[in-house]
């Protein structure tokens, strides 16, 4: 499972750089400031939580049977997809209703941090 989370983190970092550059160069001046800011928020959360996936993977190398830490990894991945993904789609499409998905991603990220912390508490 650690390898999967490391690969997801690498993919998240790679696409985060690409999407950040896309926003800075191709979207600046094309999108209203509020939608560009939403896109950039998605990039920032994607980066931070890609690092969280790396930490999760490293903890799984230490405690490979931890269901809580494994759950945290999947919740981080889901949270990135829902939170950042919905912001990207909303910004590019201009469909504000896509913002209804964003809180589900936020809850997933919160649950991931909770599972990670509880897993560390139980194993450390």
Secondary structure as the mmCIF struct_conf table of DSSP 4:
data_model
#
loop_
_struct_conf.conf_type_id
_struct_conf.id
_struct_conf.beg_label_comp_id
_struct_conf.beg_label_asym_id
_struct_conf.beg_label_seq_id
_struct_conf.end_label_comp_id
_struct_conf.end_label_asym_id
_struct_conf.end_label_seq_id
HELX_RH_AL_P HELX_RH_AL_P1 UNK A 2 UNK A 22
HELX_RH_PI_P HELX_RH_PI_P1 UNK A 23 UNK A 27
TURN_TY1_P TURN_TY1_P1 UNK A 28 UNK A 30
BEND BEND1 UNK A 31 UNK A 31
HELX_RH_AL_P HELX_RH_AL_P2 UNK A 33 UNK A 62
BEND BEND2 UNK A 63 UNK A 63
TURN_TY1_P TURN_TY1_P2 UNK A 64 UNK A 65
HELX_RH_AL_P HELX_RH_AL_P3 UNK A 67 UNK A 79
HELX_RH_PI_P HELX_RH_PI_P2 UNK A 80 UNK A 84
HELX_RH_AL_P HELX_RH_AL_P4 UNK A 85 UNK A 93
HELX_RH_3T_P HELX_RH_3T_P1 UNK A 96 UNK A 98
HELX_RH_AL_P HELX_RH_AL_P5 UNK A 99 UNK A 123
#
